[in-house]
Amino acid sequence: MARPASAPGTPATVALAAAGIPFTAHTYVHDPTTTNFGLEAASALGLDPDRVFKTLLAEADARLVVGIVPVTGMLDLKALASAVGAKRAVMADPAVAERKTGYVVGGISPLGQKTPLPTVLDETALLWDTIYVSGGRRGFDVELAPDDLLSVTGGRLADIAR
């Protein structure tokens, strides 16, 4: 996998290239009336939605953390808190998520964030050779191996989806 010449340059693709991580860029036309960004990506790219992952930010004991789960599921906040050694977690305010990551909601990538945050990837990612995550803007996903995603984010695996 390699970045095609026509792929958008985003902090996510820059981070992957700098780390020498192979990936494939996938663009699609984003419908501005859609709010379920992950399912939109799966449909537009003709993918099994369990293979497409969404990036969510939560506050765990007053610190921001990233949870990455399949777009077909929901983030289990209790499991995420446990995975990062916190007592409880709540979803982060979207404005805070945008400010800390440098991305807009619906295009938040776990890669190339302005502020590196503790990251947890749902263990179902290992069911796939490659998974899809936001490439840093709406209408743009990157495909990469789950182990490479963990490597470049310094993340860990845990059962955090329900």
Beta strands, then each sheet from edge to edge (+ up, - down):
strand 1: 24-27
strand 2: 53-60
strand 3: 63-70
strand 4: 89-91
strand 5: 119-122
strand 6: 131-137
strand 7: 140-144
strand 8: 156-158
sheet 1: 1+ 7- 6+
sheet 2: 4+ 2- 3+ 5+ 8+
end
